[in-house]
Structure formats: structure tokens, C-alpha cells
């Protein structure tokens, strides 16, 4: 699926990109090389103003497991070339897959340098796990959102146009195919199904959700199966990468039960109600069926909120986030038990949302250290959300003292660079020291590996071949932070 959008003025207030209210013919080409000396597929698409002149082309007849390049033209306007890879044939042996994992890019919070550094790492695939854009208005450090909080179709289109204008983000889109799912900020902070964050906004919320979903489809590489129908959009899907990995891309916002006890970190009895579900009952069953049918070496859940247990209270009470899987423990147990009963060979959860790098072991009974470790979770930090971060030399969050399954943490911004082979899944926690000034160098803060059929994270000793650039010293981080804040 190749995507583009026509926009003379991407941030026009009406959300139509400064385009006349007329249709345009857009020609497209797919070639085996970046110079387009060998064009293997070509055609035309009508970009219509009703869809904000977006273009979604599903290209058939390509060879599996192959690198291609694509571009678009209308009149005298020629796009840059994008790079894509087709998935390997079903069940095919695959030596390795390298993917970037990203989340939470808030425009006013800083520069999208991490997107550019990811593009320079040239992954085969990019997983975006939500909060591609933020709905709020207001200013940031050196950058600001155009327009107020997004609530209308024009507003969401304008916001997407502003984000797509960022050159660092453009590099990440051009370097590799994307598998994208949303979280909350593509619509409204911490919304749950048809329930907005603020109760006073309940009337008309589904109209707002419909506007946000439509703009998301128009501006993201989604297939026709995800064309929105009012306030509904079929986003969760399964993608196989040969016999190496199956990606189960989840939607943990559209169908969830409302957060228990008014959201936040709580010790909440109501959260344990078995009728409550984070992905919704239909998506739960879809996921469990995928586990039962899986023949892949690795089963990867690409999803939005923390899956493992994070208790922020060292006392007797268990105080956990009502917005994460901790707030839906019965739903989480059904899924964890499902992959165990199905004999899933290597379940790994990839997560965004929390604006920090984490690594965690997953137990069949979270919080019970006598329960077996049955999976692993890699959590990516934000691209910018949270602004300039900080680090701890020991790589442990303070809560790890009473949450020993939380194996790694750093509050620096960045992304994951993960290499999957039949033998192991190896993840580099890639970081940038600052985001309030552009063009920072990236470095690998830590590397963790999950070995085939050995659940749980293992730290890898520093390996210069895996470190793309040297980490800054503590003195340099402090100096850069002072400079940025001044």
C-alpha cells in the first residue's frame, strides 16, 4: 500500500491543504531501483477533495520479500521516492528482520530528531504504536501547534498537515514501510470507546471521534479495509513476515471498557471485574484465535499501553494505572493464558505511550514471583513527549525495588531498533540526549535480547558494533540541557 496527499499549503485552516475543490489525476510508479530505471508497476489514482486529496494505492503483482521504490506525479509536481519492502512469502525462511519501534511525537515538546536517526538506521519496517500526533493546542519550546485543540475534521486535517510537514518525520516515512496503530492523542487524551476524557464533552464525542478517525485514515498508510464508517474504523490486523514473525497489531482505544475508579493510579476493586476488557471481547477472541493458529517463530503484539505490572506503592496496597493493562487484569490474564495454552513459541509485547524506555519480564500471574515468566515486553520511549529527559546510571526505575520484573528504564527520548532472527530478538534502546534543540546525535543506551524459547530479557554487554554513536557524558547532557532551557 503506497500513500501520499496533495497539499499546496498543508496547514491551511480549512484542512484542505490549500487545494482547489476539484479532483486531480495522480500517476504512480513502483520500481526495483531508486532511479526508476526498471518500473514494474504503474497506474493512476483520482485524488478527490472529499478525502482531502489523499491517495491510497494497493499495488498487486509484486514479488515477496523484495525491496521496491515508489513515487507519484501530478502535472509538473513529482514526489520524492519512497522505499518499501514487501513481506516475505507465507511461511518462508527469513534470516533477519530489523525494525524501528516508535511512539508519542508531540510537536511542541521538541524536534523530531529521533525520526531522522531512525531513518539513518535504515530499518526494514517501522512500527508506530500510537500518539502520532497530539490533539491539544498551546506552545512548546521553540515550536507550537497551529490552531486550537482539535475537535473538527478541519482541525484534525490541519494538525496532520503540520506534522507531515516536518522533515525528520518525512525521512522516517520514506525509508521503510509502516505498520501504524493509534493510541488516545490521535483523538482525545485517555478516551475509552465512546467516553471522552472530560464528561462535559460526552455530547457530540462520537462526531469528534468520527472526524479524527477520518483524518487519520486520510493521512496514514492504511488499506481499504480500514476506511472509516462514521465513528468506527477497523484498525486491528495481522501481518506475517514469512515464517519468522507474526505481528498482531492491536487497537486498545476504540473498544475498551471505561477506565475504572475515575482513571489515574488507584487501588481499585472494580478494575478486576472479568466483564471488563481493554481490547474489547471481539478483538480479544480475534487475538486468541491468532495465537491458536500461529506457526511463526515469534508472535509480536504491537500495542499501546503498558502490559506488565507497575505498582507505584511499596506498601501493602497495590496502586496501578487504570489506563494500562493493570487496570484490566482479567482481560490481560485471558490473553496471557491464551498464548500459554496455545503453545506460542515466543510471545513478545511491544508498547508505546509512557514516554520512557522500559524492559520487562511478563509472568503468568503478574506480581507473583513464583509464577513462571511466559513472555517479554519492550517499551519504546517517546519521540519528543515529555521534552528533554534524563538518565539513571543503573538503568532502573525507582519502582523496580518492589517490581523486580521491571528490568530496564531510562527517561531519555528515542526509539527501539530491534533485530529479529530465528535464534533471538535483540533490541537496542536508542536515545537522543535532548529534543529542545535539533539534530542531536543518537546513541544506544542499552541492549537486551530474548532468546528463542527462553522467555525473559537478558542484558547484552556493551558492543561497539551495535552502538552507532558514542553516548554523551553526564557533563555533556547537563550542558546541552542548560543550553536548551536558556
C-alpha positions as CSV (number, residue, x, y, z in Angstrom):
1,X,0.0,0.0,0.0
2,X,1.5,3.3,-1.1
3,X,0.3,6.6,0.2
4,X,0.5,10.4,-0.5
5,X,-1.5,13.5,-0.2
6,X,-1.7,16.6,-2.4
7,X,-1.3,19.9,-0.4
8,X,0.0,23.2,-1.5
9,X,-0.5,24.6,2.0
10,X,-0.5,21.7,4.4
11,X,-1.5,23.8,7.4
12,X,-4.4,25.7,5.8
13,X,-7.1,26.4,8.4
14,X,-9.8,24.7,6.4
15,X,-7.9,21.4,6.5
16,X,-7.9,21.0,2.7
17,X,-4.2,21.8,2.2
18,X,-4.7,24.9,0.1
19,X,-6.1,22.8,-2.7
20,X,-8.9,23.8,-5.1
21,X,-12.2,21.9,-4.7
22,X,-11.5,19.7,-7.7
23,X,-10.2,16.3,-8.4
24,X,-6.7,15.5,-9.7
25,X,-5.2,12.6,-11.5
26,X,-2.2,11.3,-9.8
27,X,0.1,8.8,-11.5
28,X,2.2,6.4,-9.6
29,X,5.2,4.1,-10.3
30,X,6.8,1.3,-8.5
31,X,10.4,0.3,-9.5
32,X,13.1,-2.0,-8.4
33,X,15.7,0.8,-8.1
34,X,15.8,4.3,-6.8
35,X,16.4,5.8,-10.2
36,X,13.3,4.1,-11.6
37,X,15.2,2.5,-14.5
38,X,13.1,-0.6,-14.0
39,X,9.4,0.3,-13.5
40,X,7.5,-2.9,-12.7
41,X,4.0,-1.4,-11.9
42,X,2.3,1.9,-12.7
43,X,-1.1,3.4,-12.7
44,X,-3.3,6.4,-11.8
45,X,-5.5,7.4,-8.9
46,X,-8.1,10.2,-8.6
47,X,-7.3,12.4,-5.6
48,X,-10.7,13.8,-4.5
49,X,-11.3,16.9,-2.3
50,X,-13.8,14.8,-0.2
51,X,-10.8,12.8,1.0
52,X,-8.5,15.8,1.4
53,X,-6.8,14.8,-1.9
54,X,-5.2,11.8,-0.2
55,X,-4.0,8.8,-2.3
56,X,-4.1,5.2,-1.2
57,X,-3.0,2.7,-3.8
58,X,-2.9,-1.1,-3.2
59,X,-0.3,-2.4,-5.6
60,X,-0.6,-6.0,-6.7
61,X,1.7,-8.4,-8.6
62,X,4.9,-7.6,-6.7
63,X,7.4,-10.2,-5.6
64,X,7.5,-11.2,-1.9
65,X,10.5,-10.3,0.3
66,X,11.7,-7.7,-2.2
67,X,12.9,-4.0,-1.9
68,X,11.0,-1.6,-4.1
69,X,10.8,2.2,-4.6
70,X,7.7,4.3,-5.4
71,X,6.8,7.8,-6.4
72,X,3.9,10.0,-7.5
73,X,3.3,12.7,-10.1
74,X,0.6,15.2,-10.9
75,X,1.2,17.8,-13.6
76,X,4.7,19.2,-13.0
77,X,4.8,18.0,-9.4
78,X,6.9,14.9,-8.8
79,X,7.3,13.5,-5.3
80,X,10.5,12.2,-3.8
81,X,11.0,8.4,-4.0
82,X,9.9,6.2,-1.0
83,X,11.4,2.9,-0.2
84,X,9.3,-0.2,0.6
85,X,9.7,-3.9,1.3
86,X,7.1,-6.5,0.5
87,X,6.5,-9.1,3.2
88,X,8.2,-12.5,2.5
89,X,6.1,-15.4,1.2
90,X,3.9,-17.1,3.7
91,X,6.0,-19.5,5.8
92,X,9.2,-18.6,4.1
93,X,12.5,-18.8,5.9
94,X,13.8,-15.3,6.8
95,X,17.3,-14.8,8.1
96,X,16.6,-11.4,9.8
97,X,14.2,-8.5,10.1
98,X,15.3,-5.1,11.5
99,X,12.5,-2.8,12.7
100,X,12.1,0.5,14.3
101,X,9.6,1.0,17.1
102,X,8.3,4.5,17.8
103,X,5.6,6.3,19.7
104,X,4.5,9.7,21.1
105,X,5.6,12.5,18.8
106,X,4.3,15.8,20.3
107,X,5.2,18.7,18.0
108,X,5.5,21.4,20.7
109,X,7.6,19.2,23.0
110,X,10.7,19.2,20.8
111,X,12.2,18.4,17.5
112,X,11.6,15.0,15.8
113,X,15.4,14.2,15.6
114,X,14.8,10.6,16.6
115,X,12.7,10.0,13.5
116,X,15.7,11.1,11.4
117,X,18.1,9.0,13.3
118,X,15.8,6.0,12.8
119,X,15.8,6.7,9.1
120,X,19.6,6.7,9.1
121,X,19.5,3.2,10.7
122,X,17.5,2.1,7.6
123,X,15.2,-0.5,9.1
124,X,13.1,-2.9,7.1
125,X,9.9,-2.0,8.9
126,X,8.6,0.8,11.2
127,X,6.0,0.1,13.9
128,X,4.3,3.2,15.1
129,X,2.4,2.4,18.3
130,X,0.3,5.5,18.8
131,X,0.2,9.2,19.6
132,X,1.4,10.0,16.1
133,X,0.0,13.5,16.8
134,X,-1.4,15.3,19.8
135,X,-4.7,17.0,19.9
136,X,-4.0,19.8,22.3
137,X,-3.3,23.5,21.5
138,X,-0.6,25.6,23.1
139,X,3.0,26.4,22.7
140,X,6.2,24.4,23.4
141,X,9.9,25.0,23.4
142,X,10.7,26.6,20.1
143,X,7.7,25.0,18.3
144,X,3.9,25.3,18.7
145,X,0.8,23.7,17.3
146,X,-1.1,25.7,14.7
147,X,-4.7,26.1,15.8
148,X,-6.6,25.2,19.0
149,X,-7.3,21.8,20.3
150,X,-8.5,19.6,17.5
151,X,-12.2,18.7,17.6
152,X,-13.3,19.1,14.0
153,X,-12.4,17.4,10.7
154,X,-10.7,20.6,9.5
155,X,-8.7,20.8,12.7
156,X,-7.5,17.2,12.6
157,X,-6.6,17.5,9.0
158,X,-4.7,20.7,9.7
159,X,-2.8,19.0,12.6
160,X,-1.9,16.1,10.4
161,X,-0.7,18.5,7.7
162,X,1.5,20.3,10.2
163,X,3.1,17.0,11.4
164,X,3.6,15.7,7.8
165,X,5.5,19.0,7.0
166,X,8.2,18.0,9.5
167,X,11.3,17.0,7.5
168,X,12.5,14.5,10.1
169,X,9.2,12.7,10.1
170,X,9.2,12.7,6.3
171,X,12.6,10.8,6.4
172,X,11.1,8.1,8.6
173,X,8.1,7.7,6.3
174,X,10.3,7.5,3.2
175,X,12.8,4.9,4.4
176,X,10.6,1.9,5.1
177,X,7.0,0.6,5.2
178,X,5.0,1.4,8.3
179,X,2.6,-0.6,10.5
180,X,0.7,2.0,12.4
181,X,-1.9,1.9,15.2
182,X,-3.2,4.7,17.2
183,X,-3.5,5.5,20.9
184,X,-5.5,8.2,22.6
185,X,-4.0,11.5,21.4
186,X,-5.0,11.0,17.8
187,X,-8.5,11.8,19.2
188,X,-8.6,12.8,22.9
189,X,-6.5,12.1,25.9
190,X,-7.3,8.9,27.7
191,X,-10.6,8.4,25.9
192,X,-12.2,4.9,26.2
193,X,-14.5,3.7,23.4
194,X,-17.3,6.4,23.3
195,X,-16.3,8.0,26.6
196,X,-14.2,11.2,26.3
197,X,-11.7,12.3,29.0
198,X,-14.0,15.1,30.2
199,X,-17.6,14.1,31.0
200,X,-18.8,17.5,29.9
201,X,-17.8,16.7,26.3
202,X,-19.8,13.5,26.1
203,X,-22.5,15.1,23.9
204,X,-21.0,15.1,20.4
205,X,-18.0,13.0,21.2
206,X,-18.7,10.3,18.6
207,X,-18.8,13.1,16.0
208,X,-15.4,14.2,17.2
209,X,-14.1,10.6,17.0
210,X,-15.5,10.3,13.5
211,X,-13.6,13.4,12.4
212,X,-10.4,12.2,14.0
213,X,-10.7,8.7,12.5
214,X,-11.4,10.0,9.0
215,X,-8.4,12.4,9.2
216,X,-6.2,9.5,10.5
217,X,-7.1,7.3,7.6
218,X,-6.6,10.1,5.1
219,X,-3.1,10.8,6.4
220,X,-1.7,7.3,7.1
221,X,-0.7,4.2,5.0
222,X,-3.9,2.2,5.7
223,X,-5.6,-0.2,3.3
224,X,-9.2,0.0,2.1
225,X,-10.2,-2.4,4.9
226,X,-9.6,0.5,7.2
227,X,-11.8,3.1,5.5
228,X,-13.8,4.7,8.4
229,X,-17.5,4.3,8.7
230,X,-18.6,7.3,10.8
231,X,-17.0,6.9,14.3
232,X,-15.8,3.3,13.5
233,X,-12.5,2.3,11.8
234,X,-11.3,-1.3,11.6
235,X,-7.7,-0.9,12.6
236,X,-6.5,-4.1,14.3
237,X,-4.9,-6.5,11.9
238,X,-2.4,-9.3,11.5
239,X,0.7,-9.2,9.3
240,X,3.0,-12.2,8.8
241,X,6.7,-11.7,8.0
242,X,7.3,-15.1,6.3
243,X,7.7,-17.8,8.9
244,X,9.8,-15.6,11.2
245,X,7.2,-13.3,12.9
246,X,3.6,-12.6,13.0
247,X,2.5,-9.1,14.0
248,X,-0.8,-8.8,15.9
249,X,-1.4,-5.0,15.7
250,X,-3.9,-4.1,18.4
251,X,-6.4,-1.2,18.9
252,X,-6.7,-0.6,22.7
253,X,-8.8,2.5,22.5
254,X,-11.9,2.1,20.3
255,X,-13.5,-0.9,22.1
256,X,-12.2,-0.7,25.7
257,X,-14.4,-0.6,28.8
258,X,-14.1,2.8,30.5
259,X,-11.3,3.2,33.0
260,X,-12.2,2.1,36.5
261,X,-12.5,4.3,39.5
262,X,-12.1,7.5,37.5
263,X,-8.7,6.7,35.9
264,X,-5.3,7.5,37.3
265,X,-3.2,5.3,39.6
266,X,-5.6,3.6,42.0
267,X,-6.1,0.6,44.3
268,X,-9.4,-0.3,42.6
269,X,-11.5,-3.4,43.3
270,X,-13.8,-2.6,40.4
271,X,-10.9,-2.9,37.9
272,X,-10.9,-6.7,38.4
273,X,-14.4,-7.2,37.0
274,X,-14.0,-10.1,34.5
275,X,-16.6,-8.4,32.2
276,X,-14.2,-5.5,31.6
277,X,-11.9,-5.6,28.6
278,X,-9.1,-3.4,27.2
279,X,-9.3,-4.5,23.5
280,X,-13.0,-5.5,23.7
281,X,-14.4,-9.0,23.6
282,X,-14.3,-9.4,19.8
283,X,-10.7,-8.3,19.5
284,X,-9.7,-10.5,22.4
285,X,-11.2,-13.5,20.6
286,X,-9.5,-12.5,17.4
287,X,-6.2,-12.3,19.1
288,X,-6.6,-15.7,20.9
289,X,-7.6,-17.3,17.6
290,X,-4.4,-15.9,16.1
291,X,-2.4,-17.5,18.9
292,X,-4.0,-20.8,18.2
293,X,-3.3,-20.6,14.5
294,X,0.2,-19.3,14.7
295,X,3.1,-21.1,13.1
296,X,5.6,-18.3,13.4
297,X,8.8,-18.3,15.4
298,X,7.9,-15.0,17.0
299,X,4.4,-13.6,17.9
300,X,4.6,-9.9,18.4
301,X,1.8,-7.8,19.9
302,X,2.2,-4.2,18.6
303,X,0.0,-2.2,21.0
304,X,-0.3,1.0,23.0
305,X,-0.2,0.8,26.8
306,X,1.9,-0.9,29.4
307,X,1.2,-4.6,29.5
308,X,3.2,-5.8,32.5
309,X,2.6,-4.9,36.1
310,X,3.8,-1.5,37.5
311,X,2.8,-0.9,41.2
312,X,3.8,2.6,42.4
313,X,3.1,1.8,46.1
314,X,5.8,0.0,48.1
315,X,3.3,-0.6,50.9
316,X,0.6,-3.1,51.3
317,X,-1.8,-1.6,48.7
318,X,-1.4,-2.3,45.0
319,X,-1.7,1.0,43.2
320,X,-1.6,0.7,39.4
321,X,-2.6,2.6,36.3
322,X,-6.3,2.3,35.4
323,X,-5.4,3.3,31.8
324,X,-3.0,0.5,31.3
325,X,-3.5,-3.3,31.3
326,X,-3.0,-3.2,35.1
327,X,-6.5,-1.6,35.1
328,X,-7.9,-4.6,33.2
329,X,-6.3,-7.6,34.9
330,X,-8.9,-10.2,33.8
331,X,-8.5,-9.1,30.2
332,X,-4.7,-9.4,30.5
333,X,-5.0,-12.8,32.1
334,X,-7.2,-14.1,29.3
335,X,-4.6,-13.1,26.8
336,X,-1.6,-14.3,28.7
337,X,-3.2,-17.6,29.4
338,X,-4.2,-17.8,25.8
339,X,-0.7,-17.7,24.4
340,X,0.4,-20.2,27.1
341,X,-2.4,-22.6,26.3
342,X,-1.8,-22.2,22.5
343,X,1.9,-23.0,22.9
344,X,3.0,-19.8,21.3
345,X,6.7,-20.2,20.9
346,X,8.0,-16.7,21.6
347,X,5.4,-14.1,22.6
348,X,6.8,-10.5,22.8
349,X,4.8,-7.4,23.5
350,X,5.9,-4.0,22.0
351,X,4.5,-1.0,23.7
352,X,4.4,2.8,23.5
353,X,2.6,5.5,25.5
354,X,4.7,6.0,28.6
355,X,7.4,8.4,27.3
356,X,10.3,6.3,28.6
357,X,12.3,3.2,27.6
358,X,11.4,0.2,29.7
359,X,12.1,-3.5,29.5
360,X,10.0,-6.1,31.5
361,X,9.5,-9.8,32.0
362,X,5.9,-11.0,31.9
363,X,4.6,-13.6,34.3
364,X,1.6,-15.8,34.0
365,X,0.4,-14.2,37.3
366,X,1.7,-10.6,37.4
367,X,3.3,-9.7,40.7
368,X,3.7,-13.3,41.8
369,X,7.5,-14.0,41.7
370,X,6.8,-17.8,42.0
371,X,4.8,-17.7,38.8
372,X,6.7,-18.5,35.6
373,X,8.0,-15.9,33.2
374,X,6.0,-16.5,30.0
375,X,6.8,-13.5,27.8
376,X,8.7,-10.3,27.4
377,X,7.8,-6.6,26.9
378,X,9.9,-3.9,25.2
379,X,8.5,-0.4,25.7
380,X,9.7,2.4,23.5
381,X,10.3,5.9,24.7
382,X,8.7,8.9,23.1
383,X,10.0,10.8,20.0
384,X,9.5,14.1,21.9
385,X,6.7,13.8,24.5
386,X,8.0,14.8,27.9
387,X,10.7,17.1,26.5
388,X,14.3,16.7,27.4
389,X,14.7,13.6,29.5
390,X,17.3,12.3,32.0
391,X,19.0,9.0,32.8
392,X,20.0,6.9,35.8
393,X,23.3,5.1,35.6
394,X,21.9,1.9,36.9
395,X,19.2,1.8,34.3
396,X,16.5,1.0,36.9
397,X,13.3,2.9,37.7
398,X,12.8,3.6,41.4
399,X,9.8,1.3,41.4
400,X,11.9,-1.6,40.4
401,X,12.8,-2.1,44.1
402,X,9.4,-3.6,44.6
403,X,8.7,-4.5,40.9
404,X,11.6,-6.8,40.1
405,X,10.2,-7.7,36.7
406,X,10.9,-4.2,35.5
407,X,14.3,-4.9,34.2
408,X,15.4,-1.6,32.5
409,X,14.4,2.0,32.4
410,X,15.6,5.4,31.1
411,X,13.7,8.6,30.7
412,X,15.6,9.7,27.6
413,X,13.7,10.2,24.3
414,X,14.3,7.9,21.4
415,X,13.1,4.7,19.7
416,X,13.8,0.9,19.6
417,X,15.9,-0.7,16.9
418,X,15.0,-4.4,17.0
419,X,16.6,-7.2,15.0
420,X,14.6,-10.5,14.8
421,X,16.3,-13.7,13.8
422,X,15.2,-17.3,14.3
423,X,17.5,-17.5,17.3
424,X,16.8,-14.2,19.1
425,X,15.1,-10.9,19.2
426,X,17.7,-8.2,20.1
427,X,16.6,-4.6,21.0
428,X,18.8,-1.5,21.1
429,X,17.4,1.2,23.2
430,X,18.3,4.2,21.0
431,X,18.3,7.6,22.6
432,X,18.9,11.3,21.9
433,X,20.2,13.5,24.8
434,X,17.9,16.5,24.0
435,X,14.9,17.3,21.8
436,X,14.5,21.0,22.5
437,X,17.4,21.7,20.1
438,X,17.5,20.0,16.7
439,X,20.0,17.4,15.2
440,X,21.3,15.7,18.3
441,X,23.3,12.5,17.8
442,X,21.7,9.2,18.8
443,X,23.3,6.6,20.9
444,X,22.5,3.1,22.2
445,X,21.8,3.3,25.9
446,X,21.4,-0.4,26.4
447,X,20.8,-3.7,24.5
448,X,18.6,-6.5,25.6
449,X,17.9,-9.9,24.0
450,X,15.2,-12.5,24.2
451,X,16.4,-15.9,23.0
452,X,14.3,-18.4,21.1
453,X,12.0,-20.3,23.6
454,X,13.7,-18.6,26.6
455,X,11.2,-16.0,27.9
456,X,12.6,-13.0,29.7
457,X,15.0,-10.3,28.9
458,X,18.8,-10.7,29.1
459,X,21.1,-7.7,29.1
460,X,23.8,-7.6,26.4
461,X,27.2,-6.2,27.4
462,X,28.3,-3.1,25.5
463,X,29.1,-4.0,21.9
464,X,30.7,-1.3,19.8
465,X,29.4,-2.9,16.6
466,X,25.8,-2.3,17.8
467,X,26.5,1.3,19.1
468,X,26.0,3.7,16.2
469,X,27.5,6.6,18.1
470,X,29.1,7.1,21.5
471,X,26.8,8.1,24.4
472,X,27.3,11.7,25.6
473,X,28.9,12.2,29.0
474,X,26.9,13.3,32.0
475,X,28.6,16.7,31.8
476,X,27.6,17.0,28.1
477,X,23.9,16.0,28.9
478,X,23.8,18.7,31.6
479,X,25.4,21.3,29.4
480,X,23.0,20.6,26.5
481,X,20.0,20.7,28.8
482,X,21.1,24.1,30.3
483,X,21.7,25.4,26.8
484,X,18.3,24.2,25.6
485,X,16.5,25.6,28.6
486,X,18.2,29.0,28.3
